[in-house]
């Protein structure tokens, strides 16, 4: 089966950014290039679009888009968005107008063979960049039971964090845990039968926690958003799409703290969530939340309103 990716909150995110034709725009996570394509269509030859992704394949998808007759300056950068400040410096760009951070991972990544999916038996890497040196296998075969428990509990909110960590340590004494299949079997051994017969796979939270830990995703979010806030001009906007509660809390608090510090205003008082139509077409969108921040001491005089259903944060 061909890999597939459905861009989440496509219209909502681009509308919330209110992109003008001459803006300098960052797509900090090119992924499936859905947002990237829509942002490019909003810009003309006076604008600039910077696409960032640690996965070179994502940048190739952006390069494969049909060329626009009078399109913007395009810069594609293979890097982690946590390095946004240095990326802008290297490109000679002082300030931004708009930026989008889609913190989900694309359907294409499930087909990379790097261990993101527990549906197939693959090497337990969980790294975004192909040249990454620190893998999930290295982590679970070296970390202590306490460290593993903390990772599973903090990043995965896994209720059986301790039994799973204990089982990992026990099983690796006889054979290293090197594939996704190995890890799934350990999780199944460590959790009760009822936990394995729900609509959510029992290894979901374990895989999430390890992926976050291996890639330092939460640290990257903090660094990347801090740089975006610092480099966005007055009146510019930052939009972030999150897919689990840990990320969403970090974004919510970062935006709130920036507002308290006089750096701008939180535009979305409540996060925007997908419509019923989008949820029916794409189940992966069910946990998505979009938050928007307007930068500058006088930014945000208007409040972005939308006909979507909202969730209270």
ABEGO torsion letter per residue (X at the ends): XBBBBBBBGAAAAAAAAGBBAABBBBBABAEAGAAAAAAAAABBAABBBBBBBABAAAAAAAAABBBBABBBBBBBBBBBAAAAAAAAAAAGBABBABBBBBABBBAAAAAAGAGABAABBBBBAGBABAABABBAAAAAAABBAAAAAAAAAAAAGBAAAAAAAAAAAAAAAABBBABAAAAAAAAAAABBAAAAABABBAAAAAAAAAAAAAAGAAAAAAAAAAAAAAABBBGBBBBBBBABAAAAAAAAAAAAAAAAAGAEBBABABBBBBBAAAAAABAAAAABBBBBBBBEAABGABBBBBABBBBBX
